[in-house]
Amino acid sequence: MFSTKPAERAGPFAGKVAIVTGSESGIGRETARALCQQGVAVVLNGRQPERLEHTRQTLAAEGFAVASCVADVTDYAACERLVATAIQHFGRLDILVTNASISQRAYFADMQPEVFRRVLDSNVYGSVYPLKAALPHLVQARGSVTFISSISALNGMPSGSAYCAGKAAVANLAHTLRLELAHTGIHFGVVHIGFTQNDADKRVLDAAGQPVLIAHRPPRWQKTQAQVAGIILQHIRRRRQRTVISALGRLIVLVHTYWPRLGDWVVLATIRRMRHFYE
């Protein structure tokens, strides 16, 4: 689906075209909105047709240039269709934000192997395949790629083994591609997201692969989705290599670098506090 009514804005994003994966809801949706507000034409993506169409209609009603493509980003052929949507509707591609992923809350010893693989695939191939399909166009545009990672990739998180592994993998991938493709002028960056308010129906996978609702954290520990989207937008504008969102994340980076055992203690202490809150 397609709506055309570009925002009339001048600035570094004017006339650009972006794909934001996993943008039917949550942080992806708000990142798409933030880009649209700066004059970017955005291709929305998700796996749920009705929710994706609702998001497209909402942004179109706000006067933005948006298209949408239902695609599973762990399927390379689907990613080729996603990129083709951008080219067919807008004629170019400048920005790729790989936001789609699956979260899990289960201890490694309890997880079924296929569940671990499903989570890892969504977080790794869900970034690799869209980028691979988009790369020729991004080279032509000297564009920007932002992988959405997590602060849990910086020091690990009990009950999040597959998710943490996948988010750490894309951070290392960005570093590698930055070196391999330096001559292309493409920006490769990573945003490590901290605690963020979720949609009310946000679900994660349990040990058996069943989707379960997640508990809500105290508001003071979280940023809104719009706040996170604004930080992502600033990251892309400045073509930063890494952005760590939240004071806790920046603390983890510091202590993990110089005092790794202290870093583990910080994570475990934080989890104990959260567990006490939920109980």
Secondary structure, DSSP 8 states (H G I E B T S, - for coil): -EE-------STTTT-EEEETT-SSHHHHHHHHHHHHTT-EEEEEES-HHHHHHHHHHHHHTT--EEEEE--TTSHHHHHHHHHHHHHHHS---EEEE-----B-B-GGG--HHHHHHHHHHHHHHHHHHHHHHHHHHHHHT-EEEEEEETHHHH--TTBHHHHHHHHHHHHHHHHHHHHTGGGT-EEEEEEE-SB---TT-EEE-TTS-EEE-----GGG-B-HHHHHHHHHHHHHTT-SEEE-SHHHHHHHHHHHH-HHHHHHHHHHHHHHHHHHH-
